[in-house]
Amino acid sequence: MTLNYSTPVRISSLKSGICGSLFARMCPVLLLGAAALFVPACGTSYSYAYGDGSGGYPYDWKVLLKGDSLDAWKVFPSDTKGDAAATWTAKNNLLFCSGTPAGYIATVSEFTNFELELEWCFDPSKGAGNSGVLLRVQQKDEIWPKSMEAQLESRHAGDIWNIGDFPAKVDPARTQGRHTIRMGECAEAPLGVWNRYRIVMNGGRLEMYVNGELQNVATDVAVLPGRIALQSEGSYIMFRNIRVRELGTAAKGTTEASK
């Protein structure tokens, strides 16, 4: 199998996720409705500022996606031709987004200081895609709501977009307008392979990791409770293993980049 991709991928960040075979992280073959769902499992090791990532230390993880339920989420816009499932579908611990219409699915709960983990994958048969993770999402609901965005566009994961003039400081040398590009090489896996985002929002500091590689930092981010949202932005995308744990006060721990 030949994998072609234009931007070099940081091989060291992929080795821990391969587990002997690239296919251990390949997206499942999806036949919604009558067909079976194959989801390969692979243990992946990453370093964590707040424990080992297994949960329970020092704060417990809250799983945001369980089975076929979207009870922890609210879709916007809610009137997608009368059926929110036309855009967002949960099945067997996987979340599917059709990409249309434009909008997002946001947590019902709000979070201020937290560590967020999720995995995403684009279908290679549909090509490169676009989405994003919105952080500290404020009211009102609109396209797009005031928030800090962790970019998910193919080959640009790790970039920051500032939506609605959210108070924050970023590196001016890597910033043009609302867009701050990542600080290092692309750490994404090829299309069809699951990627992992780890996002730490602690006080005024935002850190974003793609497949274990620190990709961006923002400081003096407005410390406001807000929701976490995933964008529907014109592309089919899949999510899994979405979980969050609250970090208490910003003074409780020290993130990796600031040690």
C-alpha positions as CSV (number, residue, x, y, z in Angstrom):
1,M,0.0,0.0,0.0
2,T,1.5,3.3,-1.1
3,L,0.7,6.4,1.0
4,N,1.2,9.7,-0.8
5,Y,1.1,13.0,1.1
6,S,2.8,16.2,0.3
7,T,3.8,17.5,3.8
8,P,6.3,15.5,5.8
9,V,4.8,13.7,8.8
10,R,6.9,13.6,12.0
11,I,7.6,9.9,12.0
12,S,8.5,9.8,15.7
13,S,5.0,10.9,16.6
14,L,3.5,8.0,14.6
15,K,5.6,5.2,15.9
16,S,3.9,4.9,19.3
17,G,0.5,4.7,17.5
18,I,1.4,2.0,15.0
19,C,1.6,-1.0,17.3
20,G,3.2,-3.1,14.7
21,S,0.9,-2.2,11.9
22,L,-0.3,1.1,10.3
23,F,-3.7,-0.5,10.0
24,A,-4.2,-0.6,13.7
25,R,-5.1,3.1,13.5
26,M,-7.0,3.0,10.2
27,C,-10.5,4.4,10.2
28,P,-13.2,1.8,10.3
29,V,-15.1,0.8,7.2
30,L,-18.5,2.3,7.8
31,L,-21.8,0.9,6.5
32,L,-24.4,2.7,8.5
33,G,-27.8,1.1,8.8
34,A,-27.7,-2.6,8.1
35,A,-24.0,-3.3,8.1
36,A,-21.4,-4.2,10.7
37,L,-18.9,-1.8,12.1
38,F,-15.2,-2.7,12.5
39,V,-13.2,-0.7,15.0
40,P,-9.7,-1.8,15.6
41,A,-8.1,-1.1,18.9
42,C,-4.6,0.0,19.6
43,G,-2.9,1.1,22.8
44,T,-1.1,4.4,22.4
45,S,1.3,6.0,24.9
46,Y,1.6,9.7,25.3
47,S,3.2,12.0,27.9
48,Y,0.8,14.0,30.1
49,A,1.3,17.0,32.3
50,Y,-1.5,15.9,34.7
51,G,-0.8,12.2,35.1
52,D,-0.5,9.3,32.7
53,G,-3.6,9.8,30.6
54,S,-5.4,6.8,32.1
55,G,-7.8,8.9,34.1
56,G,-8.3,9.3,37.8
57,Y,-5.2,11.3,38.5
58,P,-5.3,14.0,39.7
59,Y,-8.8,14.5,38.3
60,D,-11.3,12.1,36.8
61,W,-12.1,11.9,33.1
62,K,-15.6,12.6,31.8
63,V,-16.4,10.6,28.7
64,L,-18.4,12.8,26.3
65,L,-19.4,10.2,23.8
66,K,-20.9,6.9,24.9
67,G,-22.5,4.3,22.6
68,D,-25.2,5.8,20.4
69,S,-26.1,8.7,22.7
70,L,-25.7,12.4,22.1
71,D,-27.2,13.3,25.5
72,A,-24.1,15.3,26.4
73,W,-24.4,17.4,23.3
74,K,-26.6,20.0,21.6
75,V,-26.6,20.6,17.9
76,F,-26.6,24.0,16.3
77,P,-28.4,24.8,14.1
78,S,-31.0,22.5,15.6
79,D,-33.4,22.7,12.6
80,T,-31.3,20.8,10.0
81,K,-34.4,20.3,7.9
82,G,-36.1,18.9,11.0
83,D,-33.5,16.2,11.7
84,A,-30.3,16.9,13.6
85,A,-29.2,13.3,12.7
86,A,-28.9,14.5,9.1
87,T,-25.6,16.1,10.2
88,W,-24.5,14.4,13.4
89,T,-24.8,10.7,14.2
90,A,-23.4,8.6,17.1
91,K,-23.0,4.9,16.7
92,N,-20.9,2.4,18.7
93,N,-18.8,5.2,20.4
94,L,-18.1,6.9,17.1
95,L,-19.4,10.3,16.1
96,F,-20.1,11.0,12.4
97,C,-20.4,14.4,10.8
98,S,-21.7,14.8,7.3
99,G,-20.3,18.3,7.0
100,T,-23.5,20.0,5.9
101,P,-25.1,22.3,6.8
102,A,-22.4,24.5,8.5
103,G,-22.8,24.5,12.3
104,Y,-21.5,22.6,15.3
105,I,-22.3,20.2,18.1
106,A,-21.6,21.7,21.5
107,T,-21.4,20.2,25.0
108,V,-24.3,20.9,27.3
109,S,-21.9,21.4,30.1
110,E,-19.5,24.3,30.4
111,F,-15.8,24.0,31.2
112,T,-13.2,26.6,32.2
113,N,-9.9,24.9,33.1
114,F,-9.7,21.5,31.4
115,E,-7.7,18.9,29.5
116,L,-9.5,17.6,26.4
117,E,-8.7,14.5,24.4
118,L,-10.3,13.3,21.1
119,E,-9.4,11.4,18.0
120,W,-10.5,12.3,14.5
121,C,-10.2,10.8,11.0
122,F,-11.1,11.8,7.5
123,D,-12.3,9.3,5.0
124,P,-9.6,9.0,2.3
125,S,-12.1,8.1,-0.3
126,K,-13.7,11.6,0.2
127,G,-10.3,13.4,0.3
128,A,-8.9,16.0,2.7
129,G,-11.3,17.7,5.0
130,N,-12.0,20.6,7.4
131,S,-13.4,21.0,10.9
132,G,-12.3,22.4,14.2
133,V,-12.6,22.1,18.0
134,L,-14.1,25.2,19.6
135,L,-13.0,26.0,23.1
136,R,-14.6,28.2,25.8
137,V,-17.6,28.7,23.4
138,Q,-19.7,31.7,24.5
139,Q,-23.3,32.5,23.8
140,K,-25.0,33.4,21.5
141,D,-25.1,30.4,19.2
142,E,-24.2,31.6,15.7
143,I,-21.9,30.7,12.8
144,W,-19.4,31.1,14.3
145,P,-19.6,31.7,18.1
146,K,-17.0,33.6,20.1
147,S,-14.3,31.0,21.0
148,M,-10.8,29.8,20.5
149,E,-10.6,27.3,17.7
150,A,-8.1,24.4,17.5
151,Q,-8.0,23.8,13.7
152,L,-8.7,20.4,12.2
153,E,-8.3,21.2,8.5
154,S,-6.2,18.6,6.9
155,R,-2.5,19.4,7.2
156,H,-3.3,22.4,9.4
157,A,-4.2,20.7,12.7
158,G,-2.5,22.6,15.5
159,D,-3.3,26.0,14.0
160,I,-5.3,28.5,16.1
161,W,-8.2,30.6,14.9
162,N,-9.5,33.4,17.1
163,I,-13.3,33.8,16.6
164,G,-15.1,36.9,17.8
165,D,-12.1,38.7,19.1
166,F,-11.7,36.3,22.0
167,P,-9.1,37.9,24.3
168,A,-5.8,36.0,24.0
169,K,-2.1,36.5,23.1
170,V,-0.3,34.5,20.4
171,D,3.1,34.6,18.7
172,P,2.9,37.6,16.3
173,A,5.5,36.1,14.1
174,R,3.2,33.2,13.2
175,T,0.0,35.2,13.2
176,Q,-1.9,36.9,10.3
177,G,-5.2,38.4,11.4
178,R,-7.2,35.8,13.4
179,H,-5.0,32.9,12.3
180,T,-1.9,31.6,14.1
181,I,-0.1,28.8,12.3
182,R,1.4,25.9,14.3
183,M,5.0,26.2,15.5
184,G,6.4,23.0,14.1
185,E,6.2,20.5,11.3
186,C,2.9,18.9,10.5
187,A,2.4,16.0,13.0
188,E,-0.7,14.5,11.3
189,A,-1.0,11.0,10.1
190,P,-2.0,10.3,6.4
191,L,-5.6,10.4,5.5
192,G,-7.5,7.3,6.7
193,V,-5.4,7.0,9.9
194,W,-6.8,8.2,13.3
195,N,-5.1,11.3,14.8
196,R,-5.2,12.4,18.4
197,Y,-5.7,16.0,19.8
198,R,-4.7,16.8,23.3
199,I,-5.8,20.3,24.4
200,V,-4.9,21.8,27.7
201,M,-6.8,25.0,28.6
202,N,-5.6,26.0,32.1
203,G,-6.2,29.5,33.3
204,G,-4.9,31.9,30.6
205,R,-2.7,29.3,28.9
206,L,-3.8,27.1,25.9
207,E,-1.6,24.3,24.7
208,M,-2.4,22.1,21.7
209,Y,-0.8,18.7,20.9
210,V,-1.3,16.7,17.8
211,N,-0.2,13.0,18.1
212,G,1.9,13.9,21.1
213,E,3.7,16.9,19.5
214,L,3.2,20.4,20.9
215,Q,1.9,22.5,18.0
216,N,0.7,25.7,19.4
217,V,0.4,27.9,22.6
218,A,-1.7,30.9,23.5
219,T,-1.4,33.0,26.7
220,D,-3.5,35.5,28.5
221,V,-6.6,33.7,27.2
222,A,-9.8,35.1,28.8
223,V,-10.7,32.8,31.7
224,L,-14.4,32.2,31.0
225,P,-16.6,29.2,31.4
226,G,-17.7,27.9,28.0
227,R,-18.7,24.9,26.0
228,I,-16.6,22.6,23.9
229,A,-17.8,22.3,20.3
230,L,-17.0,20.3,17.1
231,Q,-17.5,22.0,13.8
232,S,-19.5,20.9,10.8
233,E,-17.6,22.7,8.1
234,G,-18.3,21.1,4.7
235,S,-16.4,17.8,5.1
236,Y,-17.3,14.3,6.3
237,I,-15.3,13.6,9.5
238,M,-15.4,11.0,12.3
239,F,-14.6,11.4,16.0
240,R,-14.0,9.0,18.8
241,N,-12.6,8.7,22.3
242,I,-13.8,12.2,23.3
243,R,-13.1,12.9,27.0
244,V,-12.5,15.8,29.2
245,R,-11.3,16.4,32.8
246,E,-11.5,19.6,34.7
247,L,-8.2,20.9,36.2
248,G,-9.5,23.0,39.1
249,T,-7.6,26.2,39.4
250,A,-4.8,27.1,37.1
251,A,-2.3,27.1,39.9
252,K,-3.0,23.3,40.5
253,G,-0.4,22.1,38.0
254,T,2.2,23.1,35.6
255,T,1.9,22.2,31.9
256,E,4.8,20.6,30.0
257,A,5.8,23.6,28.0
258,S,6.2,25.8,31.1
259,K,8.2,23.4,33.2
